[in-house]
Amino acid sequence: MKHFLLPALLCLAFTATAQMDEEDAWAWGLKGGYAYSTLEDAVNTVLPLPLRAVERPHTDELWQNGYTASFFLHKRLEKRPFVFQLEGFVNKLGGRLKTNIPADSFHVDNHFRYTYAGITPFINWHPALPADALDAQGKFFTGFHMGVELNYSFVVKEEITYVSHQPEFEPGTMRRMKDELEAKSHFNLLVGIGYEYFWEKSNFGICFDTRFSYGLGDAIKTNESTLYQETDVRSQAWLITLGFFAPFSR
């Protein structure tokens, strides 16, 4: 994960170059981009130590690629440096467990890919935005924003893959995992930073956001099983998006 944090932080450092729509109009927009996610402590569920003591020391929880997309509405709160945003989103997240014991030619690679959807409110704080939106025209930092939200992610699709050194057993193991490990809908806390830039003459704007999402509930439910164990698995994700927005009317 460390190799990803540095470029993400560098992106954040260059987000303060925008201005707001001077008329505080209701706007609509679309955005999408890259998701980088993991399932924290999934190893405790998939490879519980009492049952899988040999594999555990050789297993890593890894991050994997995904995507995020959303439709949103937003409006500045009158004479306040806050913008209310309502988003409908689809996120493809998950995690990966990789076991490798070279001495025994033992290797297993599990991918858990879950598609979530939901609707969530978001509050963005624009610290450089003046009380009168007309005063914001041309100012360098007014589009810079920070935000926080709490969302509920509904599971709409589950995908589990299992690749190992024993391909003849892979279909059966994969079926068992799909039967006994079930994705759960859960709450997430998101914090983010980004910018908006609006061209008044074109009646059009762009937006960039980087957010970190942390699951507040268990992401995987273990159904009755003698192989897997019920524990708390927390979803984590970086979401980087680029999009556009436009007022409904002028």
Wavefront OBJ file of the C-alpha trace (Angstrom):
o trace
v 0.000 0.000 0.000
v 2.897 2.373 0.734
v 3.860 2.553 -2.939
v 0.375 3.910 -3.700
v 0.142 6.552 -0.975
v 2.885 8.802 -2.326
v 1.355 9.414 -5.781
v -2.069 9.839 -4.183
v -0.745 12.507 -1.813
v 1.042 14.243 -4.683
v -2.274 14.397 -6.526
v -3.867 16.048 -3.498
v -1.168 18.680 -3.376
v -2.155 20.012 -6.807
v -5.927 20.268 -6.340
v -6.165 23.899 -5.252
v -6.568 25.562 -8.664
v -10.233 26.302 -9.235
v -13.180 28.631 -8.878
v -16.838 28.095 -8.105
v -19.953 28.772 -10.167
v -20.738 32.354 -9.147
v -24.538 31.902 -9.172
v -24.718 29.020 -6.661
v -27.055 27.147 -9.030
v -28.226 23.579 -8.673
v -25.980 21.483 -10.877
v -25.830 17.917 -12.128
v -22.774 15.920 -13.087
v -21.120 12.619 -13.872
v -17.757 11.306 -12.698
v -15.828 8.082 -12.669
v -12.388 6.662 -12.227
v -10.032 4.290 -10.502
v -10.600 2.289 -7.310
v -7.809 0.547 -5.401
v -9.159 -1.669 -2.638
v -8.453 -4.415 -0.131
v -10.283 -6.497 2.479
v -8.587 -5.978 5.827
v -8.371 -9.162 7.946
v -9.923 -11.345 5.251
v -7.148 -13.834 6.035
v -8.754 -14.480 9.441
v -11.954 -15.617 7.724
v -10.546 -17.488 4.731
v -7.519 -19.005 6.495
v -8.348 -19.155 10.218
v -5.167 -19.835 12.154
v -6.402 -22.894 14.100
v -7.264 -24.653 10.813
v -4.643 -23.277 8.410
v -1.508 -22.822 10.505
v 0.793 -23.884 7.645
v -0.540 -21.445 5.018
v -1.000 -18.393 7.247
v 2.673 -17.325 7.560
v 2.988 -17.458 3.762
v -0.178 -15.500 2.945
v -0.452 -11.794 2.052
v -3.502 -9.552 1.898
v -3.104 -7.524 -1.289
v -4.819 -4.568 -2.926
v -6.516 -4.884 -6.299
v -7.801 -2.677 -9.109
v -11.421 -1.693 -9.629
v -13.569 1.244 -10.690
v -16.005 3.822 -9.371
v -18.725 5.793 -11.175
v -21.457 8.168 -10.003
v -24.167 10.625 -10.965
v -24.485 13.618 -8.667
v -26.446 16.761 -7.860
v -24.939 19.617 -5.925
v -25.623 23.143 -4.682
v -23.797 25.590 -2.491
v -25.485 26.392 0.833
v -26.433 30.053 0.632
v -23.681 32.411 1.881
v -21.770 29.517 3.420
v -18.552 27.800 2.285
v -20.273 24.416 2.001
v -21.602 22.520 -1.014
v -24.217 19.810 -0.579
v -23.802 16.900 -2.955
v -26.111 13.914 -3.450
v -24.536 10.977 -5.272
v -25.767 7.742 -6.771
v -22.749 5.468 -7.101
v -21.496 2.105 -8.351
v -18.162 0.822 -6.994
v -16.284 -2.342 -7.878
v -14.121 -3.158 -4.869
v -12.734 -6.177 -3.060
v -9.433 -7.718 -2.134
v -6.914 -10.445 -2.806
v -5.260 -13.219 -0.784
v -2.104 -14.775 -2.147
v -0.370 -17.799 -0.580
v 3.022 -18.972 -1.785
v 5.200 -21.710 -0.220
v 8.081 -22.159 -2.711
v 9.642 -25.125 -0.872
v 6.439 -27.143 -1.340
v 5.481 -25.720 -4.772
v 2.283 -24.559 -3.037
v 0.501 -21.463 -4.309
v -3.050 -20.155 -4.132
v -4.383 -16.841 -5.459
v -7.870 -15.675 -4.376
v -9.619 -12.610 -5.794
v -12.779 -11.248 -4.182
v -14.533 -8.747 -6.468
v -17.727 -7.149 -5.179
v -19.892 -4.589 -6.971
v -21.720 -2.163 -4.677
v -24.347 0.503 -5.360
v -26.059 3.158 -3.284
v -27.127 6.782 -2.824
v -25.282 9.000 -0.403
v -25.158 12.654 0.745
v -21.808 14.427 0.814
v -20.794 17.788 2.296
v -17.809 19.573 0.755
v -16.144 22.433 2.612
v -14.573 25.145 0.442
v -12.405 27.054 2.960
v -11.496 29.851 0.513
v -15.064 30.521 -0.658
v -16.371 33.980 0.429
v -19.851 34.608 1.778
v -20.931 36.286 -1.470
v -20.427 33.891 -4.374
v -19.966 36.839 -6.768
v -16.726 37.642 -4.985
v -15.352 34.213 -5.900
v -14.924 34.992 -9.580
v -11.324 34.524 -10.636
v -9.980 33.616 -7.196
v -7.419 30.874 -7.261
v -8.360 28.672 -4.298
v -12.174 28.803 -4.175
v -12.649 25.440 -5.903
v -10.428 23.600 -3.420
v -12.564 21.440 -1.108
v -12.523 18.805 1.589
v -15.420 16.551 2.460
v -16.776 13.724 4.567
v -19.664 11.309 4.158
v -21.225 8.146 5.511
v -22.669 5.809 2.906
v -24.326 2.426 2.818
v -23.080 0.114 0.077
v -25.541 -2.504 -1.205
v -24.061 -5.636 -2.753
v -25.304 -6.108 -6.327
v -22.778 -8.648 -7.619
v -20.214 -11.101 -6.186
v -17.233 -12.616 -8.002
v -14.699 -15.005 -6.429
v -11.807 -16.594 -8.293
v -9.451 -19.304 -7.054
v -6.231 -20.306 -8.829
v -3.832 -22.832 -7.330
v -1.121 -25.416 -7.887
v -3.871 -28.060 -8.081
v -6.132 -26.958 -10.950
v -8.166 -30.172 -10.789
v -9.590 -29.043 -7.410
v -10.212 -25.413 -8.331
v -13.874 -25.681 -9.520
v -14.971 -27.466 -6.347
v -13.109 -25.099 -4.046
v -14.494 -22.086 -5.863
v -18.072 -23.378 -5.534
v -17.571 -23.928 -1.829
v -16.181 -20.426 -1.341
v -19.135 -18.905 -3.187
v -21.596 -20.932 -1.076
v -19.978 -20.287 2.297
v -18.480 -16.774 1.942
v -21.175 -14.196 1.219
v -20.593 -10.491 0.558
v -22.417 -8.202 3.012
v -23.837 -4.734 2.528
v -22.278 -2.311 5.022
v -21.628 1.300 6.010
v -18.482 3.156 4.944
v -16.861 6.350 6.183
v -15.316 8.427 3.392
v -13.030 11.451 3.608
v -11.881 13.291 0.529
v -10.192 16.266 -1.042
v -10.359 17.762 -4.520
v -11.334 20.722 -6.664
v -13.932 22.159 -9.020
v -13.363 24.582 -11.874
v -16.232 26.323 -13.656
v -16.176 28.172 -16.979
v -18.992 30.731 -16.804
v -19.096 31.482 -20.543
v -19.343 27.794 -21.398
v -21.722 27.036 -18.498
v -19.617 23.968 -17.747
v -17.236 22.740 -15.052
v -14.846 19.914 -14.208
v -14.231 18.203 -10.875
v -11.496 16.038 -9.435
v -11.695 14.053 -6.184
v -9.532 11.685 -4.184
v -11.302 9.843 -1.371
v -10.424 7.177 1.137
v -13.185 4.756 2.164
v -13.127 2.631 5.309
v -15.785 0.018 6.011
v -17.569 0.334 9.356
v -19.177 -3.103 9.150
v -18.280 -6.663 8.262
v -17.847 -7.068 4.477
v -18.002 -10.899 4.351
v -20.516 -13.159 6.057
v -19.484 -16.756 6.688
v -22.357 -19.179 6.233
v -22.268 -22.536 8.033
v -18.802 -23.929 7.368
v -16.150 -26.268 8.760
v -13.372 -24.598 6.737
v -13.974 -20.867 7.092
v -14.526 -18.762 10.202
v -16.773 -15.780 10.894
v -14.692 -12.672 11.691
v -14.909 -8.941 10.963
v -13.576 -8.103 7.499
v -13.217 -4.389 6.753
v -13.296 -2.947 3.250
v -10.767 -0.229 2.448
v -10.425 1.705 -0.804
v -8.863 4.698 -2.502
v -11.227 6.285 -5.053
v -9.817 8.732 -7.631
v -12.337 10.357 -9.978
v -12.577 12.933 -12.737
v -15.860 14.330 -13.976
v -17.913 17.275 -15.240
v -20.908 19.260 -14.024
v -23.315 21.858 -15.405
v -26.069 24.017 -13.850
v -29.671 23.084 -14.614
v -30.487 26.699 -15.479
v -28.882 30.144 -15.522
l 1 2 3 4 5 6 7 8 9 10 11 12 13 14 15 16 17 18 19 20 21 22 23 24 25 26 27 28 29 30 31 32 33 34 35 36 37 38 39 40 41 42 43 44 45 46 47 48 49 50 51 52 53 54 55 56 57 58 59 60 61 62 63 64 65 66 67 68 69 70 71 72 73 74 75 76 77 78 79 80 81 82 83 84 85 86 87 88 89 90 91 92 93 94 95 96 97 98 99 100 101 102 103 104 105 106 107 108 109 110 111 112 113 114 115 116 117 118 119 120 121 122 123 124 125 126 127 128 129 130 131 132 133 134 135 136 137 138 139 140 141 142 143 144 145 146 147 148 149 150 151 152 153 154 155 156 157 158 159 160 161 162 163 164 165 166 167 168 169 170 171 172 173 174 175 176 177 178 179 180 181 182 183 184 185 186 187 188 189 190 191 192 193 194 195 196 197 198 199 200 201 202 203 204 205 206 207 208 209 210 211 212 213 214 215 216 217 218 219 220 221 222 223 224 225 226 227 228 229 230 231 232 233 234 235 236 237 238 239 240 241 242 243 244 245 246 247 248 249 250
